[in-house]
Amino acid sequence: MTAFFFILAAIGGYLLGSIPFGLVLTRAAGLGDIRAIGSGNIGATNVLRTGRKDIALATLLLDAGKAGAALLITRALASGLPSQTELELVAGAAAFVGHCYPVWLNFKGGKGVATFFGVLFAGVWPLGLLAGLTWIAVATMFGYSSFAALCAAGIVPIAALVANFSYSQTAFTALLAALIFWRHRANIERLRAGTEPRIGAGKAAPTPPQAPSDSLEAPPTQTDPEPAGVAEAPASTEP
């Protein structure tokens, strides 16, 4: 029976987390397919590249909220069960996975940063607060959302271990942090190469190849210079 509850929490969390709010909201706002803009990601940072801060904020809140909702719903339904904490964390982790690998989009989803924050605030709020403050500080200093997310993800499991959080909570944060780093592989490469776009900046479009000239005009002919040493004979001045 316990295994059934874990499977149910995982499926419910995954389905809730797999709702692609970034794609839904940008299409509803007439902005087209967010996957064709900027990094191609469906998360709030890429939505911000459309210039619609309101849509980006709504995406951020909904992506964070769906992960937190998965955990809190499971907490309410599993109240009193011996494995309540573990069931909550499974539902939250499944929502995170659902956001990153949604079945509706051929398993090509977001980077999981907003869902990471949402599930931390709902499940272990002190670690969520630490992650949020870390992100704000690093993003303000360096201007890179991806670098801020990596720093926030990296510090959380360390803090959980140092602060003696439970084994399941520490393992939970370590798993999510590992997935954050995995989903940011391309960002890490761009950060190393110095080509990662800053917050609010779009990716530069590639310069289209220049079309060959259609002109059929022949190039001007060059007049050969007069051979050196050949002088024109002076006109006769005899009377």
C-alpha positions in Angstrom: 0.0 0.0 0.0 2.9 2.4 0.8 4.4 1.8 -2.7 1.0 2.7 -4.2 1.0 6.0 -2.4 4.5 6.8 -3.7 3.5 6.0 -7.3 0.4 8.1 -7.0 2.4 11.0 -5.6 5.0 10.7 -8.4 2.4 10.6 -11.2 0.3 13.4 -9.7 3.4 15.6 -9.2 4.8 14.9 -12.6 1.5 15.7 -14.4 1.1 19.0 -12.5 4.7 20.0 -13.1 4.6 19.2 -16.8 2.1 22.0 -17.5 4.2 24.4 -19.8 3.0 27.7 -18.5 5.6 29.7 -20.4 4.4 28.3 -23.7 0.7 28.6 -22.8 1.0 32.2 -21.7 3.1 33.5 -24.5 0.8 31.9 -27.1 -2.2 33.3 -25.3 -0.6 36.8 -25.4 0.0 36.5 -29.1 3.8 36.3 -28.8 4.1 33.1 -30.8 6.1 30.0 -29.8 8.5 30.8 -27.0 10.7 27.9 -28.2 11.6 29.9 -31.3 12.8 32.9 -29.2 16.2 33.4 -27.5 17.4 30.2 -25.9 14.3 28.2 -26.9 13.6 27.5 -23.2 10.0 27.7 -21.9 11.0 29.3 -18.6 10.6 32.8 -17.2 14.1 34.0 -18.2 13.5 33.3 -21.8 9.9 34.7 -21.7 11.5 37.9 -20.4 13.3 38.2 -23.8 10.0 38.8 -25.5 9.9 42.2 -23.7 6.8 41.3 -21.7 7.7 41.5 -18.1 4.2 40.8 -16.9 4.1 37.5 -18.8 7.6 36.6 -17.5 6.5 37.3 -13.9 3.3 35.2 -14.4 5.4 32.4 -15.8 7.8 32.5 -12.9 5.0 32.4 -10.3 3.1 29.6 -12.0 6.2 27.5 -12.6 7.2 27.9 -9.0 3.6 27.5 -7.8 2.9 24.2 -9.6 5.9 22.5 -7.8 4.9 23.9 -4.5 1.3 22.9 -5.1 2.3 19.3 -5.9 4.1 19.1 -2.5 1.4 20.8 -0.5 -1.5 18.8 -2.0 0.4 15.6 -1.2 1.0 16.9 2.4 -2.7 17.4 2.8 -3.7 14.1 1.4 -0.9 12.1 3.2 -1.5 13.7 6.5 -0.9 11.2 9.3 0.8 8.6 7.1 4.2 7.4 8.4 6.0 8.4 5.2 4.3 11.8 4.8 7.5 13.8 4.5 9.0 11.4 1.9 5.7 11.4 -0.1 5.8 15.2 -0.2 9.3 15.3 -1.4 8.6 12.6 -4.1 5.7 14.7 -5.4 7.8 17.9 -5.4 10.7 16.2 -7.2 8.3 14.6 -9.7 6.9 18.1 -10.4 10.4 19.3 -11.0 11.1 16.5 -13.4 7.8 17.1 -15.1 8.7 20.7 -15.8 12.1 19.7 -17.2 10.8 16.8 -19.3 7.1 17.3 -20.1 5.5 14.5 -22.0 3.4 17.1 -23.9 6.5 18.7 -25.5 8.4 15.5 -26.4 10.2 15.7 -23.0 11.8 19.1 -23.9 11.0 21.5 -21.1 12.5 24.2 -19.0 15.6 24.4 -16.8 13.7 23.9 -13.6 14.9 27.0 -11.7 11.5 28.4 -10.8 10.2 24.9 -9.9 13.3 24.4 -7.8 12.5 27.5 -5.8 8.8 26.7 -5.5 9.3 23.2 -4.1 12.0 24.4 -1.7 9.8 27.1 -0.3 6.9 24.7 0.1 8.9 21.8 1.5 11.9 23.3 3.4 11.4 27.0 3.4 14.7 28.0 5.1 16.6 26.4 2.2 14.2 28.0 -0.2 15.0 31.4 1.4 18.7 30.7 1.2 18.4 29.8 -2.5 16.3 32.9 -3.3 18.7 35.3 -1.6 21.7 33.6 -3.3 20.1 33.9 -6.7 19.3 37.6 -6.1 22.8 38.4 -4.9 24.6 36.6 -7.7 22.3 37.9 -10.4 22.7 41.5 -9.1 26.5 41.2 -9.1 27.1 39.4 -12.4 23.9 39.8 -14.4 23.6 36.1 -15.4 20.5 34.2 -14.5 22.1 30.9 -15.2 25.1 31.5 -13.1 22.9 32.7 -10.2 20.8 29.6 -10.5 23.9 27.3 -10.5 25.2 29.1 -7.4 21.8 28.8 -5.6 21.5 25.1 -6.5 25.0 24.4 -5.4 24.7 26.0 -2.0 21.4 24.4 -1.0 22.5 20.7 -0.5 25.7 21.9 1.3 23.6 24.0 3.7 21.2 21.1 4.2 24.1 18.8 5.2 25.8 21.4 7.4 22.5 22.3 9.2 21.6 18.7 9.8 18.4 18.5 7.8 17.0 15.0 7.5 18.6 12.4 5.2 15.6 12.5 2.9 15.6 16.3 2.7 19.3 16.4 2.1 19.1 13.8 -0.6 16.1 15.6 -2.1 18.0 18.9 -2.5 21.1 17.1 -3.8 19.1 15.4 -6.5 17.4 18.7 -7.6 20.8 20.5 -7.6 22.3 17.8 -9.8 19.4 18.1 -12.3 19.8 21.9 -12.3 23.4 21.5 -13.3 22.6 18.9 -15.9 19.9 21.1 -17.5 22.3 24.0 -17.6 25.1 22.2 -19.5 24.8 24.5 -22.5 24.7 27.6 -20.2 27.9 26.4 -18.5 29.7 26.1 -21.8 28.5 29.6 -22.8 29.6 31.0 -19.5 33.0 29.6 -20.0 33.1 31.0 -23.6 31.8 34.4 -22.5 28.8 34.2 -24.8 26.0 33.7 -22.2 23.4 36.4 -22.6 22.7 38.6 -19.6 19.3 38.9 -17.9 16.8 40.6 -20.2 19.1 40.5 -23.3 18.2 38.5 -26.4 20.6 36.3 -28.2 22.1 37.9 -31.2 20.7 36.7 -34.4 23.2 35.2 -36.8 24.3 37.4 -39.7 22.6 36.2 -42.9 25.0 35.3 -45.7 25.4 38.0 -48.2 23.7 37.3 -51.5 26.0 37.3 -54.6 25.7 40.4 -56.7 23.3 40.1 -59.7 25.1 42.8 -61.6 26.3 41.8 -65.0 28.3 45.0 -65.5 31.9 44.2 -66.4 34.5 45.7 -64.2 36.2 48.8 -65.5 39.2 48.1 -67.8 42.4 49.3 -66.4 44.5 51.4 -68.8 48.0 50.1 -69.0 50.5 52.7 -67.8 52.9 54.2 -70.3 56.1 52.1 -70.3 58.8 53.7 -68.3 61.7 55.4 -70.2 59.6 56.1 -73.3 59.3 59.9 -73.7 57.2 61.7 -76.2 59.4 63.5 -78.8 59.2 67.3 -78.5 57.6 69.3 -81.3 60.0 70.9 -83.7 60.8 74.6 -83.1 62.9 75.3 -86.3 61.9 78.3 -88.3 
